[in-house]
Amino acid sequence: MTGNGIPPELEFADDDPDPRRERRQRRTRFVAWVVIGALILTGGGATVFALLFG
């Protein structure tokens, strides 16, 4: 142990890149942007329809 309470086998566990984690983060970001875009489009569409047919 290094004095900080973390076992040596887990001390540098976050240092190696995990391709699954990176892929998951990329997919999460993509889904978030799609949701944001859909909210903007549907919100904007609802506003346009309200102004036209109001």
PQR file with spaces between the fields and no chain letter, atoms N, CA, C, O and H, PARSE charges and radii, in Angstrom:
ATOM       1  N    MET     1       0.845   -1.199    0.000 -0.4000 1.5000
ATOM       2  CA   MET     1       0.000    0.000    0.000 -0.0000 2.0000
ATOM       3  C    MET     1       0.878    1.245    0.000  0.5500 1.7000
ATOM       4  O    MET     1       2.021    1.227    0.457 -0.5500 1.4000
ATOM       5  N    THR     2       0.324    2.299   -0.514 -0.4000 1.5000
ATOM       6  CA   THR     2       1.087    3.537   -0.622 -0.0000 2.0000
ATOM       7  C    THR     2       0.716    4.553    0.450  0.5500 1.7000
ATOM       8  O    THR     2       1.159    5.700    0.385 -0.5500 1.4000
ATOM       9  H    THR     2      -0.604    2.313   -0.885  0.4000 1.0000
ATOM      10  N    GLY     3      -0.078    4.163    1.423 -0.4000 1.5000
ATOM      11  CA   GLY     3      -0.421    5.075    2.504 -0.0000 2.0000
ATOM      12  C    GLY     3      -1.727    5.814    2.295  0.5500 1.7000
ATOM      13  O    GLY     3      -2.163    6.540    3.189 -0.5500 1.4000
ATOM      14  H    GLY     3      -0.438    3.231    1.476  0.4000 1.0000
ATOM      15  N    ASN     4      -2.366    5.657    1.147 -0.4000 1.5000
ATOM      16  CA   ASN     4      -3.607    6.379    0.903 -0.0000 2.0000
ATOM      17  C    ASN     4      -4.831    5.471    0.993  0.5500 1.7000
ATOM      18  O    ASN     4      -5.945    5.921    0.725 -0.5500 1.4000
ATOM      19  H    ASN     4      -2.012    5.067    0.421  0.4000 1.0000
ATOM      20  N    GLY     5      -4.650    4.207    1.362 -0.4000 1.5000
ATOM      21  CA   GLY     5      -5.778    3.307    1.547 -0.0000 2.0000
ATOM      22  C    GLY     5      -6.225    2.588    0.288  0.5500 1.7000
ATOM      23  O    GLY     5      -7.178    1.811    0.333 -0.5500 1.4000
ATOM      24  H    GLY     5      -3.746    3.841    1.580  0.4000 1.0000
ATOM      25  N    ILE     6      -5.556    2.828   -0.841 -0.4000 1.5000
ATOM      26  CA   ILE     6      -5.916    2.162   -2.093 -0.0000 2.0000
ATOM      27  C    ILE     6      -4.970    0.986   -2.288  0.5500 1.7000
ATOM      28  O    ILE     6      -3.752    1.159   -2.233 -0.5500 1.4000
ATOM      29  H    ILE     6      -4.781    3.459   -0.878  0.4000 1.0000
ATOM      30  N    PRO     7      -5.508   -0.200   -2.512 -0.5600 1.5000
ATOM      31  CA   PRO     7      -4.620   -1.346   -2.749  0.2800 2.0000
ATOM      32  C    PRO     7      -3.768   -1.119   -4.001  0.5500 1.7000
ATOM      33  O    PRO     7      -4.213   -0.466   -4.944 -0.5500 1.4000
ATOM      34  N    PRO     8      -2.541   -1.658   -4.009 -0.5600 1.5000
ATOM      35  CA   PRO     8      -1.645   -1.401   -5.144  0.2800 2.0000
ATOM      36  C    PRO     8      -2.195   -1.880   -6.484  0.5500 1.7000
ATOM      37  O    PRO     8      -1.923   -1.267   -7.516 -0.5500 1.4000
ATOM      38  N    GLU     9      -2.971   -2.975   -6.483 -0.4000 1.5000
ATOM      39  CA   GLU     9      -3.487   -3.472   -7.762 -0.0000 2.0000
ATOM      40  C    GLU     9      -4.573   -2.579   -8.335  0.5500 1.7000
ATOM      41  O    GLU     9      -4.890   -2.679   -9.521 -0.5500 1.4000
ATOM      42  H    GLU     9      -3.192   -3.474   -5.645  0.4000 1.0000
ATOM      43  N    LEU    10      -5.153   -1.699   -7.508 -0.4000 1.5000
ATOM      44  CA   LEU    10      -6.190   -0.787   -7.993 -0.0000 2.0000
ATOM      45  C    LEU    10      -5.705    0.654   -8.101  0.5500 1.7000
ATOM      46  O    LEU    10      -6.445    1.531   -8.547 -0.5500 1.4000
ATOM      47  H    LEU    10      -4.894   -1.617   -6.546  0.4000 1.0000
ATOM      48  N    GLU    11      -4.472    0.894   -7.695 -0.4000 1.5000
ATOM      49  CA   GLU    11      -3.988    2.269   -7.611 -0.0000 2.0000
ATOM      50  C    GLU    11      -3.976    2.976   -8.962  0.5500 1.7000
ATOM      51  O    GLU    11      -4.330    4.153   -9.047 -0.5500 1.4000
ATOM      52  H    GLU    11      -3.871    0.181   -7.333  0.4000 1.0000
ATOM      53  N    PHE    12      -3.579    2.280  -10.006 -0.4000 1.5000
ATOM      54  CA   PHE    12      -3.500    2.895  -11.332 -0.0000 2.0000
ATOM      55  C    PHE    12      -4.516    2.281  -12.277  0.5500 1.7000
ATOM      56  O    PHE    12      -4.257    2.167  -13.475 -0.5500 1.4000
ATOM      57  H    PHE    12      -3.292    1.324   -9.937  0.4000 1.0000
ATOM      58  N    ALA    13      -5.663    1.887  -11.758 -0.4000 1.5000
ATOM      59  CA   ALA    13      -6.676    1.212  -12.558 -0.0000 2.0000
ATOM      60  C    ALA    13      -7.260    2.131  -13.625  0.5500 1.7000
ATOM      61  O    ALA    13      -7.678    1.643  -14.675 -0.5500 1.4000
ATOM      62  H    ALA    13      -5.873    1.979  -10.784  0.4000 1.0000
ATOM      63  N    ASP    14      -7.305    3.448  -13.394 -0.4000 1.5000
ATOM      64  CA   ASP    14      -7.913    4.373  -14.351 -0.0000 2.0000
ATOM      65  C    ASP    14      -6.939    4.853  -15.419  0.5500 1.7000
ATOM      66  O    ASP    14      -7.331    5.593  -16.321 -0.5500 1.4000
ATOM      67  H    ASP    14      -6.965    3.844  -12.541  0.4000 1.0000
ATOM      68  N    ASP    15      -5.676    4.444  -15.332 -0.4000 1.5000
ATOM      69  CA   ASP    15      -4.680    4.941  -16.270 -0.0000 2.0000
ATOM      70  C    ASP    15      -4.780    4.303  -17.647  0.5500 1.7000
ATOM      71  O    ASP    15      -4.489    4.958  -18.648 -0.5500 1.4000
ATOM      72  H    ASP    15      -5.357    3.843  -14.599  0.4000 1.0000
ATOM      73  N    ASP    16      -5.187    3.029  -17.721 -0.4000 1.5000
ATOM      74  CA   ASP    16      -5.234    2.383  -19.031 -0.0000 2.0000
ATOM      75  C    ASP    16      -6.543    2.722  -19.733  0.5500 1.7000
ATOM      76  O    ASP    16      -7.612    2.647  -19.128 -0.5500 1.4000
ATOM      77  H    ASP    16      -5.423    2.497  -16.908  0.4000 1.0000
ATOM      78  N    PRO    17      -6.460    3.097  -21.017 -0.5600 1.5000
ATOM      79  CA   PRO    17      -7.676    3.463  -21.740  0.2800 2.0000
ATOM      80  C    PRO    17      -8.549    2.229  -21.997  0.5500 1.7000
ATOM      81  O    PRO    17      -8.060    1.179  -22.414 -0.5500 1.4000
ATOM      82  N    ASP    18      -9.810    2.377  -21.746 -0.4000 1.5000
ATOM      83  CA   ASP    18     -10.766    1.293  -21.966 -0.0000 2.0000
ATOM      84  C    ASP    18     -11.589    1.637  -23.199  0.5500 1.7000
ATOM      85  O    ASP    18     -12.380    2.579  -23.158 -0.5500 1.4000
ATOM      86  H    ASP    18     -10.207    3.229  -21.407  0.4000 1.0000
ATOM      87  N    PRO    19     -11.425    0.896  -24.302 -0.5600 1.5000
ATOM      88  CA   PRO    19     -12.166    1.253  -25.523  0.2800 2.0000
ATOM      89  C    PRO    19     -13.675    1.180  -25.346  0.5500 1.7000
ATOM      90  O    PRO    19     -14.415    1.915  -25.999 -0.5500 1.4000
ATOM      91  N    ARG    20     -14.134    0.294  -24.462 -0.4000 1.5000
ATOM      92  CA   ARG    20     -15.581    0.215  -24.243 -0.0000 2.0000
ATOM      93  C    ARG    20     -16.097    1.473  -23.567  0.5500 1.7000
ATOM      94  O    ARG    20     -17.179    1.958  -23.899 -0.5500 1.4000
ATOM      95  H    ARG    20     -13.532   -0.303  -23.931  0.4000 1.0000
ATOM      96  N    ARG    21     -15.332    2.007  -22.619 -0.4000 1.5000
ATOM      97  CA   ARG    21     -15.745    3.234  -21.932 -0.0000 2.0000
ATOM      98  C    ARG    21     -15.786    4.404  -22.905  0.5500 1.7000
ATOM      99  O    ARG    21     -16.722    5.203  -22.890 -0.5500 1.4000
ATOM     100  H    ARG    21     -14.453    1.613  -22.349  0.4000 1.0000
ATOM     101  N    GLU    22     -14.749    4.500  -23.762 -0.4000 1.5000
ATOM     102  CA   GLU    22     -14.715    5.593  -24.730 -0.0000 2.0000
ATOM     103  C    GLU    22     -15.871    5.481  -25.711  0.5500 1.7000
ATOM     104  O    GLU    22     -16.496    6.486  -26.051 -0.5500 1.4000
ATOM     105  H    GLU    22     -13.988    3.851  -23.774  0.4000 1.0000
ATOM     106  N    ARG    23     -16.161    4.267  -26.170 -0.4000 1.5000
ATOM     107  CA   ARG    23     -17.273    4.062  -27.100 -0.0000 2.0000
ATOM     108  C    ARG    23     -18.597    4.418  -26.436  0.5500 1.7000
ATOM     109  O    ARG    23     -19.473    5.018  -27.061 -0.5500 1.4000
ATOM     110  H    ARG    23     -15.654    3.450  -25.894  0.4000 1.0000
ATOM     111  N    ARG    24     -18.736    4.048  -25.178 -0.4000 1.5000
ATOM     112  CA   ARG    24     -19.979    4.356  -24.464 -0.0000 2.0000
ATOM     113  C    ARG    24     -20.143    5.859  -24.285  0.5500 1.7000
ATOM     114  O    ARG    24     -21.242    6.385  -24.461 -0.5500 1.4000
ATOM     115  H    ARG    24     -18.025    3.561  -24.670  0.4000 1.0000
ATOM     116  N    GLN    25     -19.065    6.557  -23.938 -0.4000 1.5000
ATOM     117  CA   GLN    25     -19.142    8.007  -23.777 -0.0000 2.0000
ATOM     118  C    GLN    25     -19.479    8.688  -25.094  0.5500 1.7000
ATOM     119  O    GLN    25     -20.260    9.640  -25.121 -0.5500 1.4000
ATOM     120  H    GLN    25     -18.173    6.130  -23.795  0.4000 1.0000
ATOM     121  N    ARG    26     -18.887    8.201  -26.199 -0.4000 1.5000
ATOM     122  CA   ARG    26     -19.198    8.755  -27.514 -0.0000 2.0000
ATOM     123  C    ARG    26     -20.659    8.555  -27.866  0.5500 1.7000
ATOM     124  O    ARG    26     -21.317    9.460  -28.380 -0.5500 1.4000
ATOM     125  H    ARG    26     -18.252    7.428  -26.177  0.4000 1.0000
ATOM     126  N    ARG    27     -21.167    7.344  -27.579 -0.4000 1.5000
ATOM     127  CA   ARG    27     -22.578    7.047  -27.872 -0.0000 2.0000
ATOM     128  C    ARG    27     -23.488    7.895  -26.996  0.5500 1.7000
ATOM     129  O    ARG    27     -24.512    8.389  -27.470 -0.5500 1.4000
ATOM     130  H    ARG    27     -20.633    6.609  -27.161  0.4000 1.0000
ATOM     131  N    THR    28     -23.135    8.073  -25.731 -0.4000 1.5000
ATOM     132  CA   THR    28     -23.943    8.897  -24.831 -0.0000 2.0000
ATOM     133  C    THR    28     -23.988   10.339  -25.314  0.5500 1.7000
ATOM     134  O    THR    28     -25.045   10.971  -25.306 -0.5500 1.4000
ATOM     135  H    THR    28     -22.304    7.672  -25.346  0.4000 1.0000
ATOM     136  N    ARG    29     -22.817   10.866  -25.743 -0.4000 1.5000
ATOM     137  CA   ARG    29     -22.787   12.233  -26.274 -0.0000 2.0000
ATOM     138  C    ARG    29     -23.640   12.365  -27.518  0.5500 1.7000
ATOM     139  O    ARG    29     -24.365   13.348  -27.675 -0.5500 1.4000
ATOM     140  H    ARG    29     -21.959   10.352  -25.750  0.4000 1.0000
ATOM     141  N    PHE    30     -23.561   11.379  -28.406 -0.4000 1.5000
ATOM     142  CA   PHE    30     -24.349   11.412  -29.637 -0.0000 2.0000
ATOM     143  C    PHE    30     -25.840   11.412  -29.327  0.5500 1.7000
ATOM     144  O    PHE    30     -26.595   12.199  -29.897 -0.5500 1.4000
ATOM     145  H    PHE    30     -22.972   10.581  -28.278  0.4000 1.0000
ATOM     146  N    VAL    31     -26.267   10.531  -28.425 -0.4000 1.5000
ATOM     147  CA   VAL    31     -27.690   10.460  -28.068 -0.0000 2.0000
ATOM     148  C    VAL    31     -28.134   11.768  -27.426  0.5500 1.7000
ATOM     149  O    VAL    31     -29.240   12.242  -27.685 -0.5500 1.4000
ATOM     150  H    VAL    31     -25.654    9.891  -27.961  0.4000 1.0000
ATOM     151  N    ALA    32     -27.276   12.356  -26.585 -0.4000 1.5000
ATOM     152  CA   ALA    32     -27.631   13.623  -25.941 -0.0000 2.0000
ATOM     153  C    ALA    32     -27.827   14.724  -26.988  0.5500 1.7000
ATOM     154  O    ALA    32     -28.774   15.505  -26.894 -0.5500 1.4000
ATOM     155  H    ALA    32     -26.378   11.971  -26.374  0.4000 1.0000
ATOM     156  N    TRP    33     -26.937   14.791  -27.987 -0.4000 1.5000
ATOM     157  CA   TRP    33     -27.079   15.813  -29.024 -0.0000 2.0000
ATOM     158  C    TRP    33     -28.327   15.582  -29.870  0.5500 1.7000
ATOM     159  O    TRP    33     -28.994   16.536  -30.270 -0.5500 1.4000
ATOM     160  H    TRP    33     -26.168   14.157  -28.064  0.4000 1.0000
ATOM     161  N    VAL    34     -28.642   14.318  -30.142 -0.4000 1.5000
ATOM     162  CA   VAL    34     -29.859   14.023  -30.899 -0.0000 2.0000
ATOM     163  C    VAL    34     -31.086   14.464  -30.114  0.5500 1.7000
ATOM     164  O    VAL    34     -32.010   15.046  -30.681 -0.5500 1.4000
ATOM     165  H    VAL    34     -28.100   13.543  -29.817  0.4000 1.0000
ATOM     166  N    VAL    35     -31.101   14.193  -28.819 -0.4000 1.5000
ATOM     167  CA   VAL    35     -32.240   14.601  -27.981 -0.0000 2.0000
ATOM     168  C    VAL    35     -32.347   16.120  -27.936  0.5500 1.7000
ATOM     169  O    VAL    35     -33.445   16.667  -28.043 -0.5500 1.4000
ATOM     170  H    VAL    35     -30.350   13.720  -28.358  0.4000 1.0000
ATOM     171  N    ILE    36     -31.218   16.805  -27.779 -0.4000 1.5000
ATOM     172  CA   ILE    36     -31.244   18.273  -27.750 -0.0000 2.0000
ATOM     173  C    ILE    36     -31.773   18.815  -29.076  0.5500 1.7000
ATOM     174  O    ILE    36     -32.601   19.726  -29.093 -0.5500 1.4000
ATOM     175  H    ILE    36     -30.327   16.360  -27.692  0.4000 1.0000
ATOM     176  N    GLY    37     -31.295   18.252  -30.187 -0.4000 1.5000
ATOM     177  CA   GLY    37     -31.780   18.683  -31.500 -0.0000 2.0000
ATOM     178  C    GLY    37     -33.263   18.441  -31.674  0.5500 1.7000
ATOM     179  O    GLY    37     -33.977   19.296  -32.198 -0.5500 1.4000
ATOM     180  H    GLY    37     -30.622   17.512  -30.173  0.4000 1.0000
ATOM     181  N    ALA    38     -33.733   17.282  -31.238 -0.4000 1.5000
ATOM     182  CA   ALA    38     -35.163   16.977  -31.358 -0.0000 2.0000
ATOM     183  C    ALA    38     -35.997   17.930  -30.509  0.5500 1.7000
ATOM     184  O    ALA    38     -37.061   18.377  -30.938 -0.5500 1.4000
ATOM     185  H    ALA    38     -33.153   16.587  -30.813  0.4000 1.0000
ATOM     186  N    LEU    39     -35.517   18.242  -29.309 -0.4000 1.5000
ATOM     187  CA   LEU    39     -36.256   19.181  -28.457 -0.0000 2.0000
ATOM     188  C    LEU    39     -36.318   20.567  -29.092  0.5500 1.7000
ATOM     189  O    LEU    39     -37.350   21.236  -29.041 -0.5500 1.4000
ATOM     190  H    LEU    39     -34.653   17.879  -28.960  0.4000 1.0000
ATOM     191  N    ILE    40     -35.210   20.988  -29.689 -0.4000 1.5000
ATOM     192  CA   ILE    40     -35.201   22.303  -30.337 -0.0000 2.0000
ATOM     193  C    ILE    40     -36.137   22.311  -31.537  0.5500 1.7000
ATOM     194  O    ILE    40     -36.913   23.249  -31.723 -0.5500 1.4000
ATOM     195  H    ILE    40     -34.372   20.444  -29.730  0.4000 1.0000
ATOM     196  N    LEU    41     -36.062   21.258  -32.353 -0.4000 1.5000
ATOM     197  CA   LEU    41     -36.915   21.208  -33.543 -0.0000 2.0000
ATOM     198  C    LEU    41     -38.391   21.138  -33.176  0.5500 1.7000
ATOM     199  O    LEU    41     -39.207   21.859  -33.752 -0.5500 1.4000
ATOM     200  H    LEU    41     -35.432   20.496  -32.202  0.4000 1.0000
ATOM     201  N    THR    42     -38.738   20.285  -32.231 -0.4000 1.5000
ATOM     202  CA   THR    42     -40.157   20.165  -31.873 -0.0000 2.0000
ATOM     203  C    THR    42     -40.645   21.401  -31.137  0.5500 1.7000
ATOM     204  O    THR    42     -41.784   21.829  -31.327 -0.5500 1.4000
ATOM     205  H    THR    42     -38.076   19.700  -31.764  0.4000 1.0000
ATOM     206  N    GLY    43     -39.803   21.972  -30.309 -0.4000 1.5000
ATOM     207  CA   GLY    43     -40.196   23.208  -29.636 -0.0000 2.0000
ATOM     208  C    GLY    43     -40.354   24.345  -30.612  0.5500 1.7000
ATOM     209  O    GLY    43     -41.308   25.118  -30.531 -0.5500 1.4000
ATOM     210  H    GLY    43     -38.878   21.625  -30.155  0.4000 1.0000
ATOM     211  N    GLY    44     -39.408   24.451  -31.546 -0.4000 1.5000
ATOM     212  CA   GLY    44     -39.502   25.487  -32.572 -0.0000 2.0000
ATOM     213  C    GLY    44     -40.679   25.255  -33.496  0.5500 1.7000
ATOM     214  O    GLY    44     -41.352   26.201  -33.904 -0.5500 1.4000
ATOM     215  H    GLY    44     -38.633   23.823  -31.612  0.4000 1.0000
ATOM     216  N    GLY    45     -40.930   23.990  -33.829 -0.4000 1.5000
ATOM     217  CA   GLY    45     -42.082   23.666  -34.679 -0.0000 2.0000
ATOM     218  C    GLY    45     -43.389   24.002  -34.006  0.5500 1.7000
ATOM     219  O    GLY    45     -44.310   24.509  -34.646 -0.5500 1.4000
ATOM     220  H    GLY    45     -40.384   23.221  -33.497  0.4000 1.0000
ATOM     221  N    ALA    46     -43.479   23.725  -32.717 -0.4000 1.5000
ATOM     222  CA   ALA    46     -44.697   24.049  -31.977 -0.0000 2.0000
ATOM     223  C    ALA    46     -44.905   25.563  -31.934  0.5500 1.7000
ATOM     224  O    ALA    46     -46.034   26.045  -32.024 -0.5500 1.4000
ATOM     225  H    ALA    46     -42.730   23.313  -32.197  0.4000 1.0000
ATOM     226  N    THR    47     -43.814   26.300  -31.798 -0.4000 1.5000
ATOM     227  CA   THR    47     -43.923   27.765  -31.775 -0.0000 2.0000
ATOM     228  C    THR    47     -44.393   28.288  -33.127  0.5500 1.7000
ATOM     229  O    THR    47     -45.247   29.173  -33.190 -0.5500 1.4000
ATOM     230  H    THR    47     -42.897   25.909  -31.725  0.4000 1.0000
ATOM     231  N    VAL    48     -43.844   27.746  -34.200 -0.4000 1.5000
ATOM     232  CA   VAL    48     -44.262   28.194  -35.546 -0.0000 2.0000
ATOM     233  C    VAL    48     -45.736   27.877  -35.781  0.5500 1.7000
ATOM     234  O    VAL    48     -46.485   28.724  -36.268 -0.5500 1.4000
ATOM     235  H    VAL    48     -43.151   27.027  -34.149  0.4000 1.0000
ATOM     236  N    PHE    49     -46.154   26.659  -35.435 -0.4000 1.5000
ATOM     237  CA   PHE    49     -47.564   26.309  -35.600 -0.0000 2.0000
ATOM     238  C    PHE    49     -48.467   27.190  -34.741  0.5500 1.7000
ATOM     239  O    PHE    49     -49.548   27.580  -35.181 -0.5500 1.4000
ATOM     240  H    PHE    49     -45.546   25.970  -35.039  0.4000 1.0000
ATOM     241  N    ALA    50     -48.044   27.501  -33.546 -0.4000 1.5000
ATOM     242  CA   ALA    50     -48.837   28.372  -32.668 -0.0000 2.0000
ATOM     243  C    ALA    50     -48.960   29.773  -33.274  0.5500 1.7000
ATOM     244  O    ALA    50     -50.021   30.392  -33.194 -0.5500 1.4000
ATOM     245  H    ALA    50     -47.165   27.184  -33.188  0.4000 1.0000
ATOM     246  N    LEU    51     -47.887   30.269  -33.876 -0.4000 1.5000
ATOM     247  CA   LEU    51     -47.938   31.594  -34.487 -0.0000 2.0000
ATOM     248  C    LEU    51     -48.772   31.593  -35.760  0.5500 1.7000
ATOM     249  O    LEU    51     -49.485   32.558  -36.035 -0.5500 1.4000
ATOM     250  H    LEU    51     -47.025   29.766  -33.941  0.4000 1.0000
ATOM     251  N    LEU    52     -48.688   30.510  -36.544 -0.4000 1.5000
ATOM     252  CA   LEU    52     -49.441   30.467  -37.798 -0.0000 2.0000
ATOM     253  C    LEU    52     -50.928   30.219  -37.575  0.5500 1.7000
ATOM     254  O    LEU    52     -51.774   30.879  -38.179 -0.5500 1.4000
ATOM     255  H    LEU    52     -48.108   29.726  -36.321  0.4000 1.0000
ATOM     256  N    PHE    53     -51.235   29.269  -36.709 -0.4000 1.5000
ATOM     257  CA   PHE    53     -52.615   28.846  -36.539 -0.0000 2.0000
ATOM     258  C    PHE    53     -53.230   29.303  -35.224  0.5500 1.7000
ATOM     259  O    PHE    53     -54.364   28.948  -34.903 -0.5500 1.4000
ATOM     260  H    PHE    53     -50.548   28.734  -36.218  0.4000 1.0000
ATOM     261  N    GLY    54     -52.487   30.080  -34.478 -0.4000 1.5000
ATOM     262  CA   GLY    54     -52.780   30.514  -33.142 -0.0000 2.0000
ATOM     263  C    GLY    54     -54.081   30.942  -32.749  0.5500 1.7000
ATOM     264  O    GLY    54     -54.288   31.306  -31.592 -0.5500 1.4000
ATOM     265  H    GLY    54     -51.566   30.369  -34.738  0.4000 1.0000
